[in-house]
């Protein structure tokens, strides 16, 4: 199946020159959404995964169903101030500013194998920050899975030594 057939591309969003890849058109089609999660499941099935971590918010719609399909737990990675229990936080640079991501201090147990799942790999900043959080908690990042990779932004370069799995790539 060519999942690109179900991705809406919106030119000049959120600003001129950006070609936004909108996954909502894939998500609204239950059969295609299920097939996308099943295909990601097959891609990562040889990994020993104890828990999947997904960054807010679209990482939840990829990571949680993938965790369910694999029969493993799910750990949310949220923006600063959104989690109710004790957290660790890491700051990172955005294209136009800074942000912070957080995880509960008990979200990952020391030595657990963690797969990070998100909708899209672009520059790699959010995922590299997620890796940092997981490692601070003692987790072992065994891979990162995405529906989409924007290959020309070279996000993989920030994930050195981590296996990356994607359903589709855009240049």
N, C-alpha and C positions, 0 to 999 in steps of 0.2 A: 504494500500500500504506500502510495506517495502522500505522506502527511502534509506536505507543502500545499496540497490541494485544499486543505482545510485551515490554512493560516491566512488571515486577512493582513495585507501589507498596506500601511497607511503612510503615504509620503508626507514629509515635512512635519512630523509629530515626534516629539513634543516641540521641536523647533525646525527651522529650515535646514534642509540637508540630511535630516535623519529619516530613515525608512523604518518605521515602527512595525515590529512583527507581533500581531495581536493573536494570542492563543484562544481568546474567548470563542471564536468561531469553531475551533476544534473541540473545546470543552462542552459546548452546547449540544454536540452530536454524541449521544451516549455510546453508540457502537464504536465510533472512531476514538473517543476518549478511552474506552476500555481497551481497544487494540493498542493504543499508544502505551498505556501502562503495562499491558501484557508484553509488548515488545521490549520495553525497558527492563522488565522483569527477566526476560530471557537473556538480555545483554549482560546482566549483573549476576545471574544465577550461579556462576562458578565462584563468586566471591564469598568469603565467610563474613556475613553481616549480622551484627547483633542489634543494631539500631540504625534508623535513617534519620538524618537531621535535615531540616528544610528551612531556608530563610524566608521570612515574612515577605510578601503574602503569597506570591504565586508558587513559592517552594512548598507551601502547604498543599496546594491542589495537585502537585506532582508527588511530593514525598509521602503524604499520608496514605493515598491509595496504593502506592508502591509498597509501603511498609505493610499494609494490610495484605496485599497479594503475596508477599514473601513471608508473612507470619512473624514479623519482627516489630519492635516498638518504634515510636516516632518521637523525636525531640524537636520542638519548635525553636527557631532562632528568631528573636524579636528585636524590634527597635528598642532603644533605651527607655526605661520607665513603663514598659508594657507587661512585665512579668511580676506576679505577686509575691514570689518567694525570694530568697537570697540569690543574687546573680553575680556573674562575672561579666565584664563588658570590655569591648575592644573598639577603639575609634578607627575610622578609615576615611580616606579622601574620596569624595564624589567628583564628578566632572565640574560641578559648580558649588562646591562647599565641602562640608564634613558631616559625618553621621557616626552613630555608635550602634553596634549590635550587642545583644545580651543573650545569655542562656542561664537557666537555673543551675546552681552549683551541683545539684544532684541529677542533672539531665543525662549525663554520661558517666558511667562507672569506669574507674581506672582499668585500662586494658581492653575495653570493649572495642570491637571493630565497627566503624561508622562509615556509612555511605552518605554523602551529601547529595540531595536531589533538589533541582530547581527547574524553572521553565526555560531559562536562557543563560548561556554563557556568552558574555560580551567581553569587557575588558578584564574581568576576573577579580575585581576589587572586593565585591561582596563575598565571593566564594573563598578567596584567600583569607579574608577576615573570619569567615566561618571555620576554616581549617585551623586558624590560630586559636579560636575559642575552644574547639574540640580538643586540640592538643593540650591546652592549658588545663583542661579537665582530666587529662590522662587517657583520652581516647586515641585510637589508631585509625586514621583516615585511610580506608581501603579503596576509595574511588569516589567519583563524582559523576552523576547522571543528569542529563538535560534533554528536554524536548528539542531545543534549538541551540545551535552554536553559530555565532557570527565570527567566522574563521578569520576574516581580515582584521579583527580587533585583537587577535592573538592573546586571548584570555588564558589559554593553556600555559603560556609562559610563566604565569604566576602560580601555577599548580605543579611545579616541577616534582617529578617522582610520583604523581598521583594519576592513576588510570582514569581517563575521561571517556564517557559513553554518551553519544548523542543520537537522536532519531534523525535529525536533518541538519544540514549546514547551509548557511548563506555566505556568500563572499561579499 
